[in-house]
Amino acid sequence: MAPPGLDLPLAVVLAMWLTLAPIPVRAQSEVPTTAADGLAMKLQNPVANLISVPIENNWEFSEGPAHATDYFGNVKPVIPFPLGTDWNLITRTIVPFSYSVLLDRGLNGRAGVGDVVATIYVSPGKPIHGWFWGIGPGLVVPTATDDLLGSGKWSAGPTGAVVAQFGPWSVLTLVGQTSSFAGDPMRGNVETTYLQPSLSYTTQTDTSIGLDTQSSYDWTAGVWVVPLEISASQVFTLAGQEMSLGLTVRSHLDRPVFGPRWGLAFTATFLFPR
């Protein structure tokens, strides 16, 4: 049975894929070597053989009737490990930290660490006809330092990524499902679906412009979170360290009752090419 409110997120996803449809896909081996085929392109690929450590800072604005502002950040290291000569094991960990004013809920502000999310992808070491893919398990660990910053539940489920890169274009879909299986019996069950289609263009000077929606559906609460995001990032070298700086602007097309209307994100990513 389709969840309530499904029409809006599906319309957003469909519109993005209709945008992608006219673009001819070519095998990666047919693409001429340019500056854009280096780190900037690998950074658009979540299953690339690249060690990266993004530090993400987010501000959410106009939350609830009081138009409150919240902050949350993520440290998101990505570390690939070779499995023989043909496969990679790619670990992606998200360590969240946040400060929430919670004015609209009659509560004092909360600051601390949220629930850690760990994902493992098994992925071919080389693209197949220009396509990359990865599949594996995801695990949510109840590490939150405050009840309001986490679920209080252990959750797990399957996750997958499919990526096509042709010329300067990157087309990506991330999907995942988590369900709680242990934790605080006084807390509600967790049942969440995650969906992120995205499209990005990388220039000859390693600048990337992207469009995506990191959407999620809470099956327990029956609530969608659907932010439409436009981002820009630049790869460069600073004192011998490869890194990227990025800025994202988001508008929440669908959100919970107390959810924010729009937000900003600033991300500094440290890159360690092999």
SULWOZI-V909987 format. One record per residue. N is the residue number from 0. RES is the residue in one small letter. PSI is psi in radians with two decimals (* if undefined). OMEGA is omega in whole degrees, 0 to 359 (none if undefined). Layout:
# SULWOZI-V909987
n=N res=RES psi=PSI omega=OMEGA
n=N res=RES psi=PSI omega=OMEGA
This chain:
# SULWOZI-V909987
n=0 res=m psi=2.34 omega=180
n=1 res=a psi=2.44 omega=180
n=2 res=p psi=2.67 omega=178
n=3 res=p psi=2.54 omega=178
n=4 res=g psi=0.25 omega=185
n=5 res=l psi=-0.43 omega=187
n=6 res=d psi=-0.74 omega=183
n=7 res=l psi=-0.91 omega=179
n=8 res=p psi=-0.70 omega=179
n=9 res=l psi=-0.64 omega=178
n=10 res=a psi=-0.69 omega=179
n=11 res=v psi=-0.83 omega=181
n=12 res=v psi=-0.76 omega=180
n=13 res=l psi=-0.73 omega=180
n=14 res=a psi=-0.68 omega=179
n=15 res=m psi=-0.73 omega=182
n=16 res=w psi=-0.53 omega=174
n=17 res=l psi=-0.56 omega=176
n=18 res=t psi=-0.64 omega=183
n=19 res=l psi=-0.42 omega=190
n=20 res=a psi=-0.71 omega=183
n=21 res=p psi=-0.13 omega=184
n=22 res=i psi=2.11 omega=180
n=23 res=p psi=2.26 omega=180
n=24 res=v psi=2.25 omega=176
n=25 res=r psi=2.64 omega=177
n=26 res=a psi=2.55 omega=184
n=27 res=q psi=-0.53 omega=181
n=28 res=s psi=-0.32 omega=181
n=29 res=e psi=-0.10 omega=185
n=30 res=v psi=2.26 omega=179
n=31 res=p psi=2.60 omega=181
n=32 res=t psi=2.18 omega=178
n=33 res=t psi=3.06 omega=177
n=34 res=a psi=-0.53 omega=182
n=35 res=a psi=-0.17 omega=179
n=36 res=d psi=0.12 omega=182
n=37 res=g psi=-2.28 omega=187
n=38 res=l psi=-0.64 omega=182
n=39 res=a psi=-0.69 omega=178
n=40 res=m psi=-0.71 omega=178
n=41 res=k psi=-0.59 omega=181
n=42 res=l psi=-0.41 omega=177
n=43 res=q psi=-0.08 omega=185
n=44 res=n psi=1.92 omega=183
n=45 res=p psi=-0.22 omega=178
n=46 res=v psi=0.38 omega=177
n=47 res=a psi=2.73 omega=178
n=48 res=n psi=1.25 omega=185
n=49 res=l psi=2.22 omega=174
n=50 res=i psi=2.21 omega=179
n=51 res=s psi=2.62 omega=178
n=52 res=v psi=1.55 omega=176
n=53 res=p psi=2.40 omega=171
n=54 res=i psi=1.94 omega=191
n=55 res=e psi=2.28 omega=177
n=56 res=n psi=2.22 omega=184
n=57 res=n psi=2.43 omega=172
n=58 res=w psi=2.27 omega=178
n=59 res=e psi=2.32 omega=188
n=60 res=f psi=2.79 omega=177
n=61 res=s psi=0.89 omega=178
n=62 res=e psi=1.98 omega=176
n=63 res=g psi=-3.08 omega=183
n=64 res=p psi=-0.50 omega=181
n=65 res=a psi=-0.04 omega=180
n=66 res=h psi=0.84 omega=183
n=67 res=a psi=2.83 omega=177
n=68 res=t psi=2.26 omega=177
n=69 res=d psi=2.72 omega=175
n=70 res=y psi=2.41 omega=169
n=71 res=f psi=2.57 omega=181
n=72 res=g psi=2.87 omega=178
n=73 res=n psi=2.37 omega=165
n=74 res=v psi=2.15 omega=193
n=75 res=k psi=1.19 omega=180
n=76 res=p psi=2.42 omega=176
n=77 res=v psi=2.11 omega=184
n=78 res=i psi=2.00 omega=176
n=79 res=p psi=2.55 omega=176
n=80 res=f psi=2.33 omega=179
n=81 res=p psi=2.42 omega=171
n=82 res=l psi=1.55 omega=187
n=83 res=g psi=-2.57 omega=182
n=84 res=t psi=-0.23 omega=188
n=85 res=d psi=-0.15 omega=185
n=86 res=w psi=2.74 omega=176
n=87 res=n psi=2.56 omega=171
n=88 res=l psi=2.05 omega=188
n=89 res=i psi=2.06 omega=179
n=90 res=t psi=2.31 omega=177
n=91 res=r psi=2.08 omega=182
n=92 res=t psi=2.38 omega=177
n=93 res=i psi=2.04 omega=176
n=94 res=v psi=1.84 omega=184
n=95 res=p psi=2.58 omega=171
n=96 res=f psi=2.58 omega=188
n=97 res=s psi=2.82 omega=168
n=98 res=y psi=2.14 omega=181
n=99 res=s psi=2.24 omega=182
n=100 res=v psi=-0.57 omega=174
n=101 res=l psi=0.54 omega=184
n=102 res=l psi=-0.64 omega=186
n=103 res=d psi=-0.17 omega=184
n=104 res=r psi=0.15 omega=178
n=105 res=g psi=0.48 omega=183
n=106 res=l psi=2.76 omega=173
n=107 res=n psi=2.78 omega=179
n=108 res=g psi=2.71 omega=179
n=109 res=r psi=2.40 omega=177
n=110 res=a psi=2.49 omega=179
n=111 res=g psi=-2.88 omega=181
n=112 res=v psi=2.48 omega=177
n=113 res=g psi=-2.83 omega=179
n=114 res=d psi=2.30 omega=179
n=115 res=v psi=2.38 omega=178
n=116 res=v psi=2.17 omega=180
n=117 res=a psi=2.29 omega=180
n=118 res=t psi=2.45 omega=176
n=119 res=i psi=2.18 omega=176
n=120 res=y psi=2.38 omega=166
n=121 res=v psi=2.17 omega=189
n=122 res=s psi=2.51 omega=174
n=123 res=p psi=2.53 omega=181
n=124 res=g psi=-0.40 omega=180
n=125 res=k psi=2.65 omega=179
n=126 res=p psi=2.64 omega=178
n=127 res=i psi=1.90 omega=184
n=128 res=h psi=0.67 omega=178
n=129 res=g psi=0.01 omega=183
n=130 res=w psi=2.40 omega=171
n=131 res=f psi=2.65 omega=174
n=132 res=w psi=2.76 omega=176
n=133 res=g psi=2.59 omega=180
n=134 res=i psi=2.58 omega=180
n=135 res=g psi=-2.98 omega=181
n=136 res=p psi=2.71 omega=172
n=137 res=g psi=2.56 omega=182
n=138 res=l psi=2.29 omega=174
n=139 res=v psi=2.14 omega=183
n=140 res=v psi=2.22 omega=184
n=141 res=p psi=1.33 omega=182
n=142 res=t psi=0.08 omega=186
n=143 res=a psi=2.40 omega=179
n=144 res=t psi=-0.08 omega=178
n=145 res=d psi=2.46 omega=183
n=146 res=d psi=-0.58 omega=183
n=147 res=l psi=-0.14 omega=182
n=148 res=l psi=0.04 omega=181
n=149 res=g psi=3.07 omega=185
n=150 res=s psi=-0.35 omega=185
n=151 res=g psi=0.22 omega=184
n=152 res=k psi=2.54 omega=165
n=153 res=w psi=2.28 omega=180
n=154 res=s psi=2.67 omega=179
n=155 res=a psi=2.86 omega=178
n=156 res=g psi=3.08 omega=182
n=157 res=p psi=2.67 omega=175
n=158 res=t psi=2.69 omega=182
n=159 res=g psi=2.77 omega=179
n=160 res=a psi=2.42 omega=174
n=161 res=v psi=2.23 omega=185
n=162 res=v psi=2.35 omega=171
n=163 res=a psi=2.29 omega=177
n=164 res=q psi=2.13 omega=183
n=165 res=f psi=2.15 omega=187
n=166 res=g psi=-2.34 omega=179
n=167 res=p psi=0.02 omega=186
n=168 res=w psi=2.50 omega=171
n=169 res=s psi=2.23 omega=178
n=170 res=v psi=2.21 omega=189
n=171 res=l psi=2.49 omega=168
n=172 res=t psi=2.16 omega=173
n=173 res=l psi=2.35 omega=177
n=174 res=v psi=2.65 omega=178
n=175 res=g psi=2.77 omega=178
n=176 res=q psi=2.27 omega=176
n=177 res=t psi=2.44 omega=178
n=178 res=s psi=2.39 omega=181
n=179 res=s psi=2.56 omega=179
n=180 res=f psi=-0.13 omega=179
n=181 res=a psi=3.01 omega=178
n=182 res=g psi=-2.81 omega=183
n=183 res=d psi=2.03 omega=182
n=184 res=p psi=-0.25 omega=179
n=185 res=m psi=-0.14 omega=180
n=186 res=r psi=2.70 omega=181
n=187 res=g psi=2.71 omega=178
n=188 res=n psi=2.69 omega=179
n=189 res=v psi=2.25 omega=176
n=190 res=e psi=1.73 omega=189
n=191 res=t psi=2.36 omega=174
n=192 res=t psi=2.36 omega=182
n=193 res=y psi=2.39 omega=181
n=194 res=l psi=2.18 omega=179
n=195 res=q psi=1.64 omega=167
n=196 res=p psi=2.51 omega=179
n=197 res=s psi=2.73 omega=178
n=198 res=l psi=2.32 omega=178
n=199 res=s psi=2.70 omega=179
n=200 res=y psi=2.24 omega=182
n=201 res=t psi=2.23 omega=183
n=202 res=t psi=3.03 omega=178
n=203 res=q psi=-0.37 omega=180
n=204 res=t psi=0.34 omega=176
n=205 res=d psi=0.56 omega=170
n=206 res=t psi=2.29 omega=180
n=207 res=s psi=2.34 omega=176
n=208 res=i psi=2.27 omega=185
n=209 res=g psi=2.77 omega=175
n=210 res=l psi=2.25 omega=180
n=211 res=d psi=2.98 omega=171
n=212 res=t psi=1.98 omega=179
n=213 res=q psi=1.37 omega=188
n=214 res=s psi=2.65 omega=175
n=215 res=s psi=2.63 omega=177
n=216 res=y psi=2.15 omega=177
n=217 res=d psi=1.86 omega=184
n=218 res=w psi=-0.46 omega=180
n=219 res=t psi=-0.80 omega=181
n=220 res=a psi=-0.27 omega=183
n=221 res=g psi=0.71 omega=186
n=222 res=v psi=2.31 omega=171
n=223 res=w psi=2.55 omega=164
n=224 res=v psi=2.00 omega=186
n=225 res=v psi=1.58 omega=175
n=226 res=p psi=2.33 omega=173
n=227 res=l psi=2.12 omega=189
n=228 res=e psi=2.42 omega=171
n=229 res=i psi=2.25 omega=186
n=230 res=s psi=2.76 omega=174
n=231 res=a psi=2.40 omega=180
n=232 res=s psi=2.73 omega=182
n=233 res=q psi=2.25 omega=175
n=234 res=v psi=2.36 omega=180
n=235 res=f psi=3.06 omega=178
n=236 res=t psi=2.26 omega=179
n=237 res=l psi=1.99 omega=180
n=238 res=a psi=0.72 omega=178
n=239 res=g psi=-0.07 omega=180
n=240 res=q psi=2.13 omega=174
n=241 res=e psi=2.33 omega=179
n=242 res=m psi=3.01 omega=179
n=243 res=s psi=2.47 omega=172
n=244 res=l psi=2.36 omega=183
n=245 res=g psi=2.63 omega=177
n=246 res=l psi=2.33 omega=180
n=247 res=t psi=2.38 omega=173
n=248 res=v psi=2.28 omega=182
n=249 res=r psi=2.56 omega=173
n=250 res=s psi=2.23 omega=183
n=251 res=h psi=1.87 omega=180
n=252 res=l psi=-0.54 omega=176
n=253 res=d psi=2.50 omega=188
n=254 res=r psi=2.88 omega=174
n=255 res=p psi=3.02 omega=183
n=256 res=v psi=-0.76 omega=182
n=257 res=f psi=0.20 omega=184
n=258 res=g psi=2.73 omega=179
n=259 res=p psi=2.81 omega=179
n=260 res=r psi=-0.59 omega=181
n=261 res=w psi=2.95 omega=184
n=262 res=g psi=2.96 omega=177
n=263 res=l psi=2.61 omega=175
n=264 res=a psi=2.40 omega=174
n=265 res=f psi=2.18 omega=186
n=266 res=t psi=2.24 omega=171
n=267 res=a psi=2.14 omega=184
n=268 res=t psi=2.16 omega=176
n=269 res=f psi=2.26 omega=186
n=270 res=l psi=2.43 omega=181
n=271 res=f psi=1.36 omega=181
n=272 res=p psi=2.65 omega=181
n=273 res=r psi=* omega=none
